[in-house]
């Protein structure tokens, strides 16, 4: 037995309890931090060889364990840019220099450049969606990811490229009789173009359709020039000719010809007067974005003032085999390490990845009552270790005073 050994053991005990108190202090300080994951100090003994009737005191060492895989509670908010991952996975974010990180802190806001950035200054990453609704790159890698930006969504115009026009054509009309109607479509710049349709009866169960434009700056024709609608005499339904294209040219000679695919297959040939059953066309005039909505599958939609919605980003989530072995960085972000395993990226809700919640935030997973209890225990243990040090010091003093 060594008196110096006892003193060293008590010092290691005080250091260990101080380490525990430091993790408790971090947890208590961040009890209200969005996406914060608690840390815990664990103890292990270090034994010095002993034998016979004597014992050599060892020491204690500590290791810090993260609880990154443990979810916190969810708090719902009124902001559509507040995000949370329910289940496995993390948001992929970049710092100002473009270095990627993982985080569960989803309190994102739109900055003055239109980027989605959280309170720690990290920028949300997503896959842009093209006009056809497709992701421009594989949704399982960092290739193609870019900072989600909503500033370029202001005042967008979408040209019309498809529509439907279904009408009831009078069965009792004479050959050569004509009926007419019109609809509004949108050109490449979002201008409204009025297209007029004329229906002329050419046979017992047959009508021809032609198109013109009453706008002097535009021309509208069908391709081919006429569409023939043939009707079933037993049901009055269209049997042929229900699909045709409208071709529109405008005042700009450099603009390509605009083609709009029309569906008239729901038209009817029945007794009664001419009437329009269903008319609809896509596209919209220039309109500003009023809000954004993020769906459970990570689709970010821009909602325009005229009610139209356009999907512009897919926001992925990333995961690793061992989240608790990620390296924590300032700002509630984590770096991938060899111990955590390789990063896997996918869309929310797929292949075991969590869903995305909009208008919600994941709170800290720290339990305050538990931390206060741990603090009291560490304080008492620190005091007990200091008492051992004091006692061994007094014993050493007695030894020095022997004569």
N, C-alpha and C positions, 0 to 999 in steps of 0.2 A: 504494500500500500504506500502511496506517495501523497504527501500533503499537497505538493505542487500539482499532482495529477487531479486531486479533488478540486483545486482552484480552477484548473483548466477546464474540467468537466462542467463546473458551474458557469464559467464564462461562455462555453459553447451552448449551454442551456439558455442563458440570457440572450445570446445572439439568435438562437433559434426562435425564441418567443418574440424577439423584436422583428424578425422576418415575418412571423405570423401576423403580428400587429400591423405590419406595413401592407400586407395583402388585405387585411380587414379594413384598413383605412381607405385603400383604393376602392374596395367594394362599396363601402358606405358613401364615399364621395360620389360614386357613379350610380347610385341606386335609382336615379331618375334619368340616366343617360340612355337615349334611344339606341337599341341594339347592343348595349354593353353586355359582355359575357364575364361572369365572375371568375376570380382566381382563388385558389386554395393552397395553403401551405401544408405539406405532409412531412412527417418526421420519420427518420430511420436511425437506428442505433449504430454506433461504431464501437466495436469491442476490442479492448487490448487483452492480449493473452494473459490468463490468470491460472494459478494452480496452487496446490497445497492448501495451506490455511490462509493465504493472502489473496487479496483481490485488487486488481488495478482498474481504477475507474476509466471508462472510455469517454465518449462524447456523443453528441447527437448532430446530425446534419439534416438539412431541409431541402426539399424540392418543391417547386411551384407547379401546380397542375391547373390547366385551364378547363373551363366547362363550356367550350364553344358549341358543342353539339346539343346542349340543353336549351330548349326554347324558352323565351320569356313570354310574358302575357301580352295580349294584343289590345291596343287602344284604338278606337275608331275616331276619325277626324272628319272635318268638312272639306279637306283639300284633296282633290283628285290626284295630285302629284305626290302625296304621302303614300309610300309603298311598303309592303311587308311580304316576306316569303313564309308561307305556312307549310312547314315540312323541311325536307332536306334542300340545301343549296344556299347560295349567296348571290347578291348583286355583284356584277363586275363593274368596277369603277377605275378611273385613271386619275392620277394627280395632274397638276398643271404641266409637268414635264412629259406626260404620256406614259408613266410607269403604271402597269395594271396592278390592282389589288382586289381582294374580296371583302365584302362587308355585309352586315345585316342592318346597318343604319340607313333606313330608307326615307328620311325626312328631306325629300328633294323639293327644290323651288326652281323657278325659271329666273335666271340672272339677266342682266342687261344685254347679253349677247344672244339670249334665247336658249342657252344650254341648261339642262337639268343638273343641278349641283346640290349636294347635301350640306348640312351645317358645318361639316369638317372641311369643306372645300374640294370634295372629290366628285368627279363628273361621271354620270351614269352612261353606260355603254349599251348600244343596241345595234341590230341589223336593220339597215334601211329597206323599205319595201318599194318595189317599182310600181309603175302605173298599172301593170297587170296583176298586182297583188302578190308578187313572188319575192322571196328573199334573194338578194343578188349573190349570196355565197352560202356555203354549207353552214347550217345552224349547229355545228358541233366543234367549232374552232374559233380562235381569236381573229382569224382572217376575215376581213369584211366588217369587223366591229368598228363603230365610230361613236363619237359623243352625240347623245340624243339632243337634237336642236329643233326647236319649234318656230324659230324666227322666219324661216323660209316658207312658212305655210300661209303667210298673210296674202290676202287678195288673190286667191287662186281661181282660175276659170277652167272648167272641164268641158271639152267639146262633146257633143252628142255623137254616139256611134251605134246606138241600138234603141229600139222602141217598139211599141205595138199600137195598132189601130184596128179595133174591131167594131163593126157596125152591123145593124140590121137593115138589109136591103129589101124593099117592098116586092113581094112575090107578084102582086097584081100590076106592077109597072109595065108599060108597053116597051117594045124594043125601040131603042133610041132615046128613052127617057134618061135624064141625068140628075144625079144628086151630088151634093158637095159638102165638104167640111174642111177644117184646117187645124193645124197644130203648130206650136212654137218649138223650135229646136235652137241649139247654141253652136256658134261657130268656134274656131280655134281661139279667138280672143274673148269669148264669152258674150258676143253680141247675140241678141235674139233675132232669129230669122223665121218669118212666117211662111209655112209651106201649105199650099192649098191642094186639096185632093178632089178629083172629079170621078164619080162612078157613073158609067154609061152602060145601060143594059144592051147586050149584043145578042142574046139568045134566051131560050126558055129558062134555063138555069145557069146563066152565064152573065157576068158583068166584067167590064174592063175598067182598070184604075189608071189614071194619069196624075202627074204632079207638076205644079208650077210654083213660083214664088211671086207674091204681090209686092215684095220689097224690091225697088228698082236697082239696088246695088248687087242683088243676088240672082242667080238662076238656079232652079231646082228641076230635075228631071228624074224619071225612073230609069233603071237599067235592068232589062230593056225598057224602051220608051213607054210601053204599056204592060200592065200586069193583068192577066186574065184569071178571074176567080170563078172556078167551077163549083157548083153546089149539088149535093145529093138530093134528088127529087123527093126521097122518102123522109129525110130528116132535116133538110135545109142547112146542113153543115157543109163546110168547105171540104172539097175532095182534092183540089189541085190549085196551085197558084197562090197559096197563102203566105209565101215569103218572097220579098223583093227588096231591092236596094234603092235608096234615094241618093242621088249625087248632087252635091251643092258646090257651086263656085262663087267666090265673093269678090270684093273690090281689089284685093291684093293679088296681083298676077303671080307673085312668087309663092303664094301659099298653095299647098297641095290640095287636090280635090278632096272634099270631105264626103265620105261614104257612110250612110246610116242604114243598118240592116233592120228592116221592118218585118213584124210578124202580124199578119192579118188572118191567121188561121182560125181565130175564134169568131169570125163574122158569121152571120146567119142570113138565110133567104126565107123570109116568113111573110105571112099576110100582115098588113098594117103599114104604118108610115115609116119613113127613113129615120133612124136614130143611131146615135153613137153609143155603143155599149161600153167600150173601154179604150182610153187613150192614155199613153204614158211614154215618156222618152227620158233617157238619162242625160247627164250633162248639167252644167249650171253656169250662171252668170258670175262675174267676179264677186267674191264674198270673203269677208275676213273671218278668222278663226275666233270663236267666242270662248271655247273651252276645249279641254282634251279629256279623253277617257281611256283608261288602261284596263283591259279585260284580264280575266283570270288566266288566259293562256299567254299573257305578255304582249298582246297586240295594243299598240298605242294608236288611238284614233283621234283625228282632228275633227272637231264639230264646228261647222261653219254657221254663219248667221242665218243662212237660208234653210238650215236643218240638215244639209247634206253631211255625211261622214266619210272620211277617207282614212284608211289604215296607212300609216307612214313608217312605223317601226315595229319590230319584234324585239322585245327585251328578254334576253336569255338569263339563265341562272347557271352558276358554276358550282361544282362540288368536288370534294376530295375524299379518298377512302377513310382518312383519319383526321377529321376536322380539329380535334383537340390538340393535334401536333402542329397546327399552323403557327406561324410566328406573328405575334401581335405587334402592330405599329400604332403610332399616335393617330387619333382620329377614328378609332374603332374599325380599323382595316387590318387585313391579315395578308401575309405573304406565304406562298406555297413553298414547302421545304421537302427534302427527301423523306423525312419522317412522316409527313402528312400524305404523301403519295401524289401522283400526277393529277393535274386539273382536268376535270371532265365538264364539258359545256353542253347544254341542251336547252330546249324550250320548256317553260313551266308546265308541270303536269305530265311530262313524258319521261319514261325510263326511270321511274323512282324519284324524280325531282319534284320539289314542292310547287304548290300553286302560288300565284301572285295575287295579293290583295291590294286593291286601290282604295284610298281613303282610310288606311289603317297603318299603324306603326307598331313594331315589336318593341316592347319595353325591356328594361334590364331584367336578367334572370336572377338577380340578387334578392335574397330574402333578408330583410332588415332585422327581424327578430333573431334569426340564426346568427347573423354577424355580430349583433350586440352581445349575444351569449358567448360567442367565441372570443370577443374582446375581453370580457370579464375573466374568462378562464385563462387567457394568455397573460393578463395582468397579474392574476394570482400566481401563475406558474413563474413569471418573471420575478416576482417578490420572493417566492420560495427559493429559486436559484440564487438570488442575491443573498438570501439568508445563509445558504450553504457556503457561499464565498466568504461571508463575514465570519462564519464559524471556523472555517479552515484557516482564515487569517489569524483569528484569535489563538488557535492551536499552535500555529507557527510562531506567534509572539511568545506563547508560553515556553516553547522549545528554545527560543533565543534567550529567554530570561533564566534558563537553568544554569546553575553554577556548580 
